[in-house]
Amino acid sequence: MAFRSFNRSSIAAPVVVKLPAWRRRVLLIAVLLGFVALLGRGVYLQSIHKKFLQDKGDARYSRNLVLTSQRGKITDRHGELLAISTPVESVWASPPDVVIDAAQTKQIAALLNLKPDEVKKKLANDEREFVYLKRRISPELAAKVMKLGIPGIELQREYKRYYPAGDVTAHMVGFTGPDDKGTGDRGLEGYELAMNGPLSGVDGSRRVIKDRSGHIIEDLQAVKVPQDGRDVSLALDLRIQYIAHRELVKAVEENKAAAGAAIVLDAKTGEVLAMTNVPTYNPNNPVNIKGKTRNRAIVDTFEPGSTLKPVTAAAALESGQYTPDTKIQTSPGSLTIGPATIHDSHPQGILTVAQVIQKSSNVGASKIALTLDKQFMWNVYNELGLGHVEGVGFPGEATGRLRPYKTWRPIEMATMSFGHGISLTLLQLARLYTVFANEGELRPVSLLKINEVPIGQQVFSAATANSVKDMLELVVQPGGTAVKAQVLGYRVGGKTGTAHKPGIHGYEENKYVASFVGMAPASNPRFIIAVMIDEPNNGAYYGGTVAAPVFSTIMADTLRLFAVPQDAPNNNVVLEGNAEDVKEGM
């Protein structure tokens, strides 16, 4: 056997590649930079970004749940509930934790009155840890939802607002809606809005943990205890409110009017015992309410017409130039000032100041006003609150309109004397008459219950105020313009008002505001009632025939309800009387 010889010298020597020194340095620097980067990232995550990571970790197993505070109650002056919160349940989900099949999706959608696609859309975003499926459902329905046993779906206790008096107190109480943060309620109208802060309280929270299926399994600690809202007591007397609302609705319907408002005021304390408006709405189901939520008695202004004439008479007496028996020539029933002419519906001849109020003479009131100083008259209007908000804290409260006296022309001096060219709210008008019920002292008004009689402002002397009060009694007696305002067994004083409604191009020819404001018992006034009927459209439009009967019924029921002693037990109610004079040709 032959062997081939092996020559080691025939094998090539390995090639040794010598790397440049700079490459070793670059590699070393790169490794060092990597270590530095990792170290920096670790420092960043453990210090600067620590809270974020902890929060993300906590979100895997724990969550802060809101403990909704209970909204405070709104009551009338006697504690009768006007707004109360009832417990309801809200269904919420944590999308990352929800495990649900198609059949369960259909079931929960049917229970919550949702479409299956809506449920899928709410649960599709895994980035969100909390989403409402349905808010404020009954506890019974919520129990059916939880019986489905879907992981990641839980309940949250909330409260739903309920208004026992419904549309009767809607404009005063208002209503609420879910707030923008998805917790609790926020006031949207009325005193729910005006007192939203005190009523709302402060929500609390609790921290809980959940298992991997998303079920809450342990309550760790109460982080914050909820603080319930404060109760609010309005000055309203629900009994009187029902009476006023009933009569106002009837009057608006009978006169085919566009709207109406009525106020019952405690003449001594200034508390608003009733305030109602038509049209109204149901705050328990506030849908299709556009144009119905305005509390017209506070936020709408109108020209008061002849209800302002007693102020002209009082200013005249206070000036010292007139007495109740001073005679005014009103013939021939018209007064021309520049290009304009003021009319009386029925020419009366010579009238005393008292008769100017009784007969509601525009000419007589104008002649009186033209003899008074402009600044003096402006001061009277200003002290009576015209052109100012009443400060009752109601949302949207209007100021009315009182122009600077330096701009007044003679025709404006004349027209303002009978309530044209000047505007106010029904609340301002009712308050104005407290000056005649309290011997010249103007009392502040309040929509909230008060415990002490407030201190008023002396605007007229007691003698002047009592003289005008006597004139107001003449208005409701035979020969006056408001015999339909009489109340059996009681002396009554008041004044009618009828005014054309201002339009874009002057006054509307066939649109009127009929009003009446008065007090009883006139011997010692206990209540003041103001009524306004907007655009009566069933033939009659005078304040004495449209608004005065509403006053009479409300006042009669209110006096009997409070068992106020009669001051004219032998009086006989007269059902016929003269019509209210109305401004024409202006």
Secondary structure, DSSP 8 states (H G I E B T S, - for coil): -------GGGS---------HHHHHHHHHHHHHHHHHHHHHHHIIIIITHHHHHHHHHHHHEEEEEE------EE-TT--EEEEEEEEEEEEE-GGG----HHHHHHHHHHTT--HHHHHHHH--TT-S-EEEEEEE-HHHHHHHHHT--TTEEEEEEEEEE-TTGGGSHHHH--EEE-TTSSSEEE-SHHHHHTHHHHH-B-EEEEEEE-TTS-EEEEEEEEE--B----EEBS--HHHHHHHHHHHHHHHHHTT-SEEEEEEEETTT-BEEEEEEES---TTS--S-TTT---HHHH--B--GGGGHHHHHHHHHHHTS--TT-EEE-TTSEEEETTEEEE-SS---EEEHHHHHHHT-HHHHHHHHHTS-HHHHHHHHHHTTTTS------TT----B---GGG--HHHHHHHHTT-S-BB-HHHHHHHTHHHHTTTEE---BSB--SS----EE-S-HHHHHHHHHHHHHHTSTTSS-GGG-BTTB--EEEEEEEEEEETTEEEEEEEEEEEEEEESTTS--EEEEEEEES--SS---HHHHTHHHHHHHHHHHHHHTT---S-TT----------------
